[in-house]
Structures are given as structure tokens and as C-alpha cells.
Amino acid sequence: MISELDLEIVNALQINPRADWARVGDVLGLSGPTVARRWNALAEQGLAWITPSPGPRYLSAGWSAFVFLSSVPGEHEALIQRLCAEPAFGTVSLVSGAHDLFVDCFASSHEELMAIVTGAFADLPGLTRREVVFVTQLYRQASEWRSGTLEPARARLMAKESAPPPPAYAPDRLDAALLEELARDGRASWAELGAASGVSPQTARRRVERFLASGYMTMRCDTSVAGQQGLREVSLSLNVPATHVDSIGRYFAGLPSCRLSAQVLGTQNLLVTLWVRDYLEVQGHERELAARAPGSTVITRQAVVRTYKRLGHLLDESGRSRGVVPLPLWREDSAHALRRHDDS
């Protein structure tokens, strides 16, 4: 179990993942070294971790898709191992419903995503069916979800100061290298990041702060099952009338229980992930959907049975992080996507 104090530390880092330990300590009434020691204990046990994640402007720089897979039961383990080993597949979950597995996929260019979609599944063991939907707009991402453990006043003290985004720029190999190091340890010091990437601590800090400020990338704090306080993950694939899809996407994004709300291109046009304490809560959301957007239909309902990989982190049966396969969130070739977006 994670203590209440540790849950407060986690919540503080959900709000501001790379905040100075002294700042976190001031908010929680602790010393900076005490906060650092408790966090390091959580991280060493795989109970909590911080990792790079797509930011609110990620789709201007990278590409993403969700994949639903069905397989032969006897081949589940081999299939999951192969999926977890592939860097492009960020999250791999066993789910209820018509499909067996739910996977999200990331690529730094459209061409790379198409290559994954057309080639990565050809020789996977036991695969009987796949369905790919492309993400076209993000209303809410998991990095924006908060546990709510901290009192609102303390949560506000942890919030980052808002600042205008920097001028557009093209990522390079150094940005990619820094992201890879942050995937291994999202709380690594500037000196550690610089040494691992062959640059000074000052350069590492300037580069990291630039790509975080740009909105293309953000940092995210995740926990094992022990830190999720009894919450259960459910995903809904929805087909919403085109005149309502934006408003419904924003409606779900505004719910405290919402981890993901994304417009997608597929049989469905909206995918929503909720963390609920009781599965009956889903019916209430569906009733609200029917009232707000008549004619909407639920294509699939999926409850997560077990997550094997979450945003690159490999998880054991209790959801603890036991390793990481860094995601190809941002590579040098994504500069072309940025330039195309900026020119438009």
C-alpha cells in the first residue's frame, strides 16, 4: 500500500512533475530531502514513476493511433510479449468486450505510422483480427488527470506558472536523446541528463524546458495499482453526430474521472477512457451522452482487466514498473511534420 503522504507527493508531481523538491516540501509541510527520499523509495519499488508523454500540441509534431486486437487464447502471452517489446506501442492492455487487447501507437511521422500499421502486425503470433483508428484531435490526455488527493489550495500552489509557448522550431537528435533519458528517469537532474546526452547541464535544462513549454511534449506521473485507490479503467468507443462531436469530446474532457478524450477516424469518431469506482457510473455517462447528443451510439465498452505496459513502462501483475521501452515520441524526422504544420 502507498501511504496517504506518498499519495500527496504523487498528486503534487502529477500537477508539476519536475518541480523542485523544496517547492513540493513547502506545499506539503516537509523538507525537500524528505520528499526526495520518499519519492525515490516509491520509484525504486516501481510504485510510481515520471515519464515523457504527448503534450496538448503533440499531433502537430507526431502521430498516434489506437489499435484493437483479437487473438487465439493460447497465444495471448506470446502476443503480449511481442507487443510490449515494440517501442511504438506505448500501452498494452488486456480488456473485456469484443476484442482482447487495446494498444496505443505512437510515431514521429505519418510515414512511420503507416509502416507500423501495415507491417508490424504481419507476423504477430495468434493474431486473428485488428482494428486501427487514427487520432485526429485530443481533448484530454492522461497527463492531465489528477488524483485529487491534495486539498485544492495546496494543488493550486503546485501549479506551473503559465507562459507563452516559444517560437516554433524543429526537433533534433539532442531533443530525442534527452527524451529517451527522461523516459528512463523523469526526475533525472540536469547534470545527469546532460552527462547522458553529452552536453552541459545548462544546455540540457534549456532544451528540456523548451520542448515542454512548446506543448509538443509534457511529463506525466503514473502509479501502480496500489496508488490508484480502487479506480477501474473503462473505455468507450462512441459514434457521435458530427455536429456534436466537439462538444461531447470537451464534455468528457471536463470530467474529473476522464483520463482520455480523443476524436478518432474509424467506425467510431470519439474514444473516451474513464477511471471509475463502480462500473455502474458508466451508465450515468451514457445517459448524459444521449441527452446532450441525441443519435449517439456506443460502439464498444471495454473494462481493462490488466495493463502490461503503460506509456513505455513494463508492468508486473500488481502494476509496478519493472522496466521501460522508450517511446518514439519525437525523432529528428518529425521536424518535417512541424515545418508542414507551421507553414500551414
Summary of the structure (lengths in Angstrom):
residues: 344
radius of gyration: 19.8
end to end distance: 50.2
largest distance: 56.9
contacts: 1132
relative contact order: 0.19
helix: 40%
strand: 28%
